[in-house]
């Protein structure tokens, strides 16, 4: 799955919602806080983490590729 950036970056919580992997920002907050989301292979616990072109998010067996 790909997300094409409209701006310079997208925040992690927004990316999970845009990809349809969570239903709301609250859901995103919980899965991120629980350490279930990986950015570029590392656990990420900041919902506001900025994602840029080339970043890869993994959650629940799905990968999101961030593209410019």
CNS distance restraints for C-alpha pairs under 8 A (distance, minus, plus):
assign (resid   1 and name CA) (resid  19 and name CA) 7.47 0.50 0.50
assign (resid   1 and name CA) (resid  62 and name CA) 7.93 0.50 0.50
assign (resid   1 and name CA) (resid  63 and name CA) 6.35 0.50 0.50
assign (resid   1 and name CA) (resid  64 and name CA) 5.00 0.50 0.50
assign (resid   1 and name CA) (resid  65 and name CA) 6.18 0.50 0.50
assign (resid   2 and name CA) (resid  64 and name CA) 5.47 0.50 0.50
assign (resid   2 and name CA) (resid  65 and name CA) 4.65 0.50 0.50
assign (resid   2 and name CA) (resid  66 and name CA) 5.92 0.50 0.50
assign (resid   2 and name CA) (resid  67 and name CA) 6.82 0.50 0.50
assign (resid   3 and name CA) (resid  15 and name CA) 7.46 0.50 0.50
assign (resid   3 and name CA) (resid  18 and name CA) 7.76 0.50 0.50
assign (resid   3 and name CA) (resid  19 and name CA) 7.31 0.50 0.50
assign (resid   3 and name CA) (resid  64 and name CA) 6.91 0.50 0.50
assign (resid   3 and name CA) (resid  65 and name CA) 6.22 0.50 0.50
assign (resid   3 and name CA) (resid  66 and name CA) 5.11 0.50 0.50
assign (resid   3 and name CA) (resid  67 and name CA) 6.07 0.50 0.50
assign (resid   4 and name CA) (resid  66 and name CA) 6.17 0.50 0.50
assign (resid   4 and name CA) (resid  67 and name CA) 4.80 0.50 0.50
assign (resid   4 and name CA) (resid  68 and name CA) 5.50 0.50 0.50
assign (resid   5 and name CA) (resid   9 and name CA) 6.40 0.50 0.50
assign (resid   5 and name CA) (resid  10 and name CA) 6.89 0.50 0.50
assign (resid   5 and name CA) (resid  52 and name CA) 7.97 0.50 0.50
assign (resid   5 and name CA) (resid  53 and name CA) 7.53 0.50 0.50
assign (resid   5 and name CA) (resid  66 and name CA) 7.03 0.50 0.50
assign (resid   5 and name CA) (resid  67 and name CA) 6.03 0.50 0.50
assign (resid   5 and name CA) (resid  68 and name CA) 5.03 0.50 0.50
assign (resid   6 and name CA) (resid  68 and name CA) 7.51 0.50 0.50
assign (resid   8 and name CA) (resid  52 and name CA) 6.72 0.50 0.50
assign (resid   8 and name CA) (resid  68 and name CA) 7.93 0.50 0.50
assign (resid   9 and name CA) (resid  50 and name CA) 5.91 0.50 0.50
assign (resid   9 and name CA) (resid  51 and name CA) 5.30 0.50 0.50
assign (resid   9 and name CA) (resid  52 and name CA) 4.87 0.50 0.50
assign (resid   9 and name CA) (resid  53 and name CA) 7.50 0.50 0.50
assign (resid  10 and name CA) (resid  14 and name CA) 6.62 0.50 0.50
assign (resid  10 and name CA) (resid  15 and name CA) 6.42 0.50 0.50
assign (resid  10 and name CA) (resid  50 and name CA) 5.70 0.50 0.50
assign (resid  10 and name CA) (resid  51 and name CA) 5.28 0.50 0.50
assign (resid  10 and name CA) (resid  52 and name CA) 6.92 0.50 0.50
assign (resid  11 and name CA) (resid  15 and name CA) 6.20 0.50 0.50
assign (resid  11 and name CA) (resid  47 and name CA) 7.03 0.50 0.50
assign (resid  11 and name CA) (resid  48 and name CA) 5.14 0.50 0.50
assign (resid  11 and name CA) (resid  49 and name CA) 5.42 0.50 0.50
assign (resid  11 and name CA) (resid  50 and name CA) 4.58 0.50 0.50
assign (resid  11 and name CA) (resid  51 and name CA) 5.83 0.50 0.50
assign (resid  12 and name CA) (resid  16 and name CA) 6.35 0.50 0.50
assign (resid  12 and name CA) (resid  46 and name CA) 7.72 0.50 0.50
assign (resid  12 and name CA) (resid  47 and name CA) 5.45 0.50 0.50
assign (resid  12 and name CA) (resid  48 and name CA) 5.82 0.50 0.50
assign (resid  12 and name CA) (resid  49 and name CA) 5.39 0.50 0.50
assign (resid  12 and name CA) (resid  50 and name CA) 6.32 0.50 0.50
assign (resid  12 and name CA) (resid  51 and name CA) 6.45 0.50 0.50
assign (resid  13 and name CA) (resid  17 and name CA) 6.42 0.50 0.50
assign (resid  13 and name CA) (resid  25 and name CA) 6.25 0.50 0.50
assign (resid  13 and name CA) (resid  28 and name CA) 5.39 0.50 0.50
assign (resid  13 and name CA) (resid  29 and name CA) 6.91 0.50 0.50
assign (resid  13 and name CA) (resid  47 and name CA) 5.11 0.50 0.50
assign (resid  13 and name CA) (resid  48 and name CA) 6.56 0.50 0.50
assign (resid  14 and name CA) (resid  18 and name CA) 5.99 0.50 0.50
assign (resid  14 and name CA) (resid  25 and name CA) 7.32 0.50 0.50
assign (resid  15 and name CA) (resid  19 and name CA) 6.07 0.50 0.50
assign (resid  16 and name CA) (resid  20 and name CA) 6.35 0.50 0.50
assign (resid  16 and name CA) (resid  21 and name CA) 5.40 0.50 0.50
assign (resid  16 and name CA) (resid  22 and name CA) 5.96 0.50 0.50
assign (resid  16 and name CA) (resid  28 and name CA) 6.66 0.50 0.50
assign (resid  17 and name CA) (resid  21 and name CA) 6.04 0.50 0.50
assign (resid  17 and name CA) (resid  22 and name CA) 5.29 0.50 0.50
assign (resid  17 and name CA) (resid  23 and name CA) 6.31 0.50 0.50
assign (resid  17 and name CA) (resid  24 and name CA) 6.28 0.50 0.50
assign (resid  17 and name CA) (resid  25 and name CA) 7.01 0.50 0.50
assign (resid  17 and name CA) (resid  28 and name CA) 7.27 0.50 0.50
assign (resid  19 and name CA) (resid  64 and name CA) 7.40 0.50 0.50
assign (resid  21 and name CA) (resid  59 and name CA) 7.78 0.50 0.50
assign (resid  22 and name CA) (resid  27 and name CA) 5.84 0.50 0.50
assign (resid  22 and name CA) (resid  28 and name CA) 5.92 0.50 0.50
assign (resid  23 and name CA) (resid  27 and name CA) 6.27 0.50 0.50
assign (resid  23 and name CA) (resid  28 and name CA) 7.77 0.50 0.50
assign (resid  24 and name CA) (resid  28 and name CA) 6.35 0.50 0.50
assign (resid  25 and name CA) (resid  29 and name CA) 6.13 0.50 0.50
assign (resid  26 and name CA) (resid  30 and name CA) 6.44 0.50 0.50
assign (resid  27 and name CA) (resid  31 and name CA) 6.42 0.50 0.50
assign (resid  28 and name CA) (resid  32 and name CA) 6.03 0.50 0.50
assign (resid  28 and name CA) (resid  47 and name CA) 7.35 0.50 0.50
assign (resid  29 and name CA) (resid  33 and name CA) 5.95 0.50 0.50
assign (resid  29 and name CA) (resid  47 and name CA) 6.10 0.50 0.50
assign (resid  30 and name CA) (resid  34 and name CA) 6.03 0.50 0.50
assign (resid  31 and name CA) (resid  35 and name CA) 6.56 0.50 0.50
assign (resid  31 and name CA) (resid  36 and name CA) 5.52 0.50 0.50
assign (resid  31 and name CA) (resid  37 and name CA) 6.73 0.50 0.50
assign (resid  32 and name CA) (resid  36 and name CA) 5.84 0.50 0.50
assign (resid  32 and name CA) (resid  37 and name CA) 5.48 0.50 0.50
assign (resid  32 and name CA) (resid  44 and name CA) 6.72 0.50 0.50
assign (resid  32 and name CA) (resid  45 and name CA) 5.12 0.50 0.50
assign (resid  32 and name CA) (resid  46 and name CA) 6.86 0.50 0.50
assign (resid  32 and name CA) (resid  47 and name CA) 6.33 0.50 0.50
assign (resid  33 and name CA) (resid  45 and name CA) 5.18 0.50 0.50
assign (resid  33 and name CA) (resid  46 and name CA) 7.38 0.50 0.50
assign (resid  33 and name CA) (resid  47 and name CA) 7.87 0.50 0.50
assign (resid  34 and name CA) (resid  45 and name CA) 7.55 0.50 0.50
assign (resid  35 and name CA) (resid  43 and name CA) 5.95 0.50 0.50
assign (resid  35 and name CA) (resid  44 and name CA) 6.56 0.50 0.50
assign (resid  35 and name CA) (resid  45 and name CA) 5.97 0.50 0.50
assign (resid  36 and name CA) (resid  43 and name CA) 7.13 0.50 0.50
assign (resid  36 and name CA) (resid  59 and name CA) 6.39 0.50 0.50
assign (resid  36 and name CA) (resid  60 and name CA) 7.61 0.50 0.50
assign (resid  37 and name CA) (resid  43 and name CA) 5.88 0.50 0.50
assign (resid  37 and name CA) (resid  44 and name CA) 5.93 0.50 0.50
assign (resid  37 and name CA) (resid  45 and name CA) 7.52 0.50 0.50
assign (resid  37 and name CA) (resid  57 and name CA) 7.11 0.50 0.50
assign (resid  37 and name CA) (resid  58 and name CA) 5.85 0.50 0.50
assign (resid  37 and name CA) (resid  59 and name CA) 4.97 0.50 0.50
assign (resid  37 and name CA) (resid  60 and name CA) 7.95 0.50 0.50
assign (resid  38 and name CA) (resid  42 and name CA) 5.03 0.50 0.50
assign (resid  38 and name CA) (resid  43 and name CA) 4.37 0.50 0.50
assign (resid  38 and name CA) (resid  44 and name CA) 5.46 0.50 0.50
assign (resid  38 and name CA) (resid  57 and name CA) 5.62 0.50 0.50
assign (resid  38 and name CA) (resid  58 and name CA) 5.02 0.50 0.50
assign (resid  38 and name CA) (resid  59 and name CA) 6.58 0.50 0.50
assign (resid  39 and name CA) (resid  43 and name CA) 6.39 0.50 0.50
assign (resid  39 and name CA) (resid  44 and name CA) 6.05 0.50 0.50
assign (resid  39 and name CA) (resid  55 and name CA) 6.93 0.50 0.50
assign (resid  39 and name CA) (resid  56 and name CA) 5.69 0.50 0.50
assign (resid  39 and name CA) (resid  57 and name CA) 4.56 0.50 0.50
assign (resid  39 and name CA) (resid  58 and name CA) 6.44 0.50 0.50
assign (resid  40 and name CA) (resid  55 and name CA) 6.08 0.50 0.50
assign (resid  40 and name CA) (resid  56 and name CA) 5.13 0.50 0.50
assign (resid  40 and name CA) (resid  57 and name CA) 6.36 0.50 0.50
assign (resid  40 and name CA) (resid  58 and name CA) 8.00 0.50 0.50
assign (resid  41 and name CA) (resid  56 and name CA) 7.85 0.50 0.50
assign (resid  41 and name CA) (resid  57 and name CA) 7.92 0.50 0.50
assign (resid  41 and name CA) (resid  58 and name CA) 7.72 0.50 0.50
assign (resid  44 and name CA) (resid  49 and name CA) 7.91 0.50 0.50
assign (resid  51 and name CA) (resid  55 and name CA) 6.13 0.50 0.50
assign (resid  51 and name CA) (resid  66 and name CA) 7.21 0.50 0.50
assign (resid  52 and name CA) (resid  66 and name CA) 6.47 0.50 0.50
assign (resid  52 and name CA) (resid  67 and name CA) 7.53 0.50 0.50
assign (resid  52 and name CA) (resid  68 and name CA) 7.86 0.50 0.50
assign (resid  53 and name CA) (resid  66 and name CA) 5.22 0.50 0.50
assign (resid  53 and name CA) (resid  67 and name CA) 4.67 0.50 0.50
assign (resid  53 and name CA) (resid  68 and name CA) 5.25 0.50 0.50
assign (resid  54 and name CA) (resid  65 and name CA) 6.84 0.50 0.50
assign (resid  54 and name CA) (resid  66 and name CA) 5.53 0.50 0.50
assign (resid  54 and name CA) (resid  67 and name CA) 5.98 0.50 0.50
assign (resid  55 and name CA) (resid  65 and name CA) 6.25 0.50 0.50
assign (resid  55 and name CA) (resid  66 and name CA) 5.36 0.50 0.50
assign (resid  55 and name CA) (resid  67 and name CA) 7.88 0.50 0.50
assign (resid  56 and name CA) (resid  63 and name CA) 6.70 0.50 0.50
assign (resid  56 and name CA) (resid  64 and name CA) 5.66 0.50 0.50
assign (resid  56 and name CA) (resid  65 and name CA) 4.80 0.50 0.50
assign (resid  56 and name CA) (resid  66 and name CA) 6.23 0.50 0.50
assign (resid  57 and name CA) (resid  63 and name CA) 5.59 0.50 0.50
assign (resid  57 and name CA) (resid  64 and name CA) 4.99 0.50 0.50
assign (resid  57 and name CA) (resid  65 and name CA) 6.60 0.50 0.50
assign (resid  58 and name CA) (resid  62 and name CA) 5.61 0.50 0.50
assign (resid  58 and name CA) (resid  63 and name CA) 4.52 0.50 0.50
assign (resid  58 and name CA) (resid  64 and name CA) 6.37 0.50 0.50
assign (resid  59 and name CA) (resid  63 and name CA) 6.63 0.50 0.50
